[in-house]
Each structure stands twice: as C-alpha cells, then as structure tokens.
Amino acid sequence: MTTQASAPPSTKSQALRSYDVADFPALTGLEEEWRFTPLKRLRGLLDGAVTDESAHWPAHEYGQLPTGVTIGTLAKDDPRRGSVLVPFDRISARAYGESDLGLLVEVAREAVVAEPVTVTVHGGPSDVVAFTHTFVDIGALSESVLVLRHVGTGTLADNVEVAVGDGAKLTLVTIAEWAEDAVQAQHLKLKLGRDAKVVHVQVSLGGDLVRQHTTVEYTQRGGEAELYGLYFADSGQHLEHRQLVDHTVPDCRSYVGYRGALQGDSAHTVWVGDVLIRAEATGTDTYEINRNLLLSDGARADSVPNLEIETGEIAGAGHASATGRFDDEQLFYLMARGIPEGEARRLVVRGFFAELINKIPVEELREQLGDAIEARLAKAGA
C-alpha cells in the first residue's frame, strides 16, 4: 500500500511513504537521505535473506512492572501496528513487512507510574539479519518514564511507534549500547495528542554502524516535544542521527538539542535535523541545535540543520550548528590550577555532555553513562 506518489520530493512533506518495500527503489548511495551512510556496512538490512533464526531475535528482557504498565506481544494484525509510523525508506518498509510478533508496551490512562520502566533489547548473532516492531501506547493524562536499551551484537532493523494520548507526559530514553560489531537501522516516530508532552533522550555509544531516524507528529494543539541526543563515536564507528519534526497544527512547540564527541581515525557522525512548519501550523515555537567536539585528528562530523517554514505567523523558529576542537582557554584555565592535561580534557568532555545526561531522570543510568564516557576517554588516553 503506497500512501503517496514516488515523484522526487521538493519538500519533506512530499516524501514517499509506503508499507511496501517494493515501492522504494534500490539504493545507490547518491540519494540525499543516504549520501552520508556507508551502504556496504548495512550488512544485509537492505536485501539480506531472512532465515528461521531471524524470528528468534531480538530478545526482550524486563523486570517486575509497576502498577499501570503492561508489556506483551504485538500481533501482526493488531490495528495499532502502522497507525503511527508509515515507513519512508526501504529498510523501514522491510522491517514493517518482515517482522512478525513485536513488543507492546502500554501505560494505562491517568496512571502516574511510580518507577522508570526499563526494557533491554538483546541483539542476535551478527550474521543473522533481524527485524522487529515495537508499539508504545501511552494513555491520556498519564505520566511515565520508559527506557529502551539495546545491548549485545546483532544486525537489526526496527520500527518503534509511540502514541502519546491527550495530556500525557512521557520521558523516553533510548540507548544504543551495542557491541562494537553491531549494526542497527531504526525508525522511531512519536505521535502527540492535545497538550501531550514528550522528552526523548537518545544515547548512542556502541555499534559499528548505527542509523537512527526520529520523527515527531502533532495531532492537536498544545503538543510539546523535546528531543535530546548524546553520541560518542570511536575509531571506525559510524553514528547517524536524523530528525523530522513535522508541525502540522497550531500552537505546538519543539526543541532539538544533540551533542556528539568523536575520537580516533575514521570516527564519523552525522546529524541531520529537519523541521517543517506547515502553513496551518500558526503559533509554532521551535529551535534546533547540534554541537560536535572533535577530540583527535581523523574524525569527521557532518551536521545539517534544515528549517522549512510555510507561514510567517509563528512564535519563533531557529537553528544552529557548531563543530570544533577543545577550547584551549578552558584547558589552560584548568591546567593553571594544577590539573593535569589528561584530567582537564576529561573534565571538559564531561561538562560538554553534563546538561544532556542530566535530562535522564534515572540516577543509576546517569552514573552508568558517565562511567561509559570516562572509560572511552581513558581508552584513548585522553
């Protein structure tokens, strides 16, 4: 089923969207959406064979659930499946068609969930191509914190749909903490009801190639979305983050703030932030910013903010991007006070990420991420 014609789009709103992988042409790497991605490293996600073993991965793990939260199986014929996310690239469409049973997370209407809920996703063998689908159903007027954590190795394409009911508040933390040989292509879409608020914190540390696409859709007035991202690429890693915030109704708000650090030869990060304000989305207030810190020679950060505005009747809109090396003045200030250079560099990096780490409302998780960043810096002798 194709939802839109496949003519080359002149705006993000005209991009092809379809559940059928056959509607998407084979990729060449010359396409605007794929020009930064090393297609050869996608390891079968574009056209690799699905085997009987593929159905066993990934595996999901979670503990005792607090009152108001249920986790179960998402059937292929569940009417919610595909109600939020219509794929707009070949891999996402393949994941939609190839995945069988998925994961269903539900938060009851008006539930104020007392504790964070963590679901750990274990990837399968790296030579097994796997596809999966997750639907998160957040009831109206509820409040909750959900953590989706990816670990282990694997070759995975996954779609994540998040429906946030009217007046609900959700903090969603997604962590790509993969082993160094893992490959992931993810499409996550948030659909907000009236006066709904979502804070999404995306953390990417592991994997050989991780490509994550996050989309926000507003259905009624008063929706607020804050998207924060933290990524740290080491030698040879490719970490790619794309956002599309689609303002289609009046009086909604969005903020996108991503920060990345890179070290080592051929470390490569990509950030592409697209914000679309449609003609009918009067009163929109939006801003996006990406900052990258290069810690060594041989690393490359691509940063592309895009803003499409179809109406002049907005509250505000802007974007910014900056990529640079260590601030020599900061290092001099710390070293002048007796702090060795290596420790001074670590303090600068910790300070660079501190604001985003503090957006995570789980103390244990904040500490773990801080330790992971410290270990990465120590590995490079920073």
Helices and strands as residue ranges (DSSP letters): G 12-14, G 21-23, G 32-34, G 39-42, G 52-56, E 59-62, E 69-74, H 90-98, E 102-107, E 117-122, E 129-138, E 143-152, E 155-164, E 169-178, E 183-192, E 197-204, E 209-218, E 224-233, E 238-247, E 253-262, E 268-277, E 285-294, E 300-309, E 316-324, H 328-335, H 341-357, H 363-379
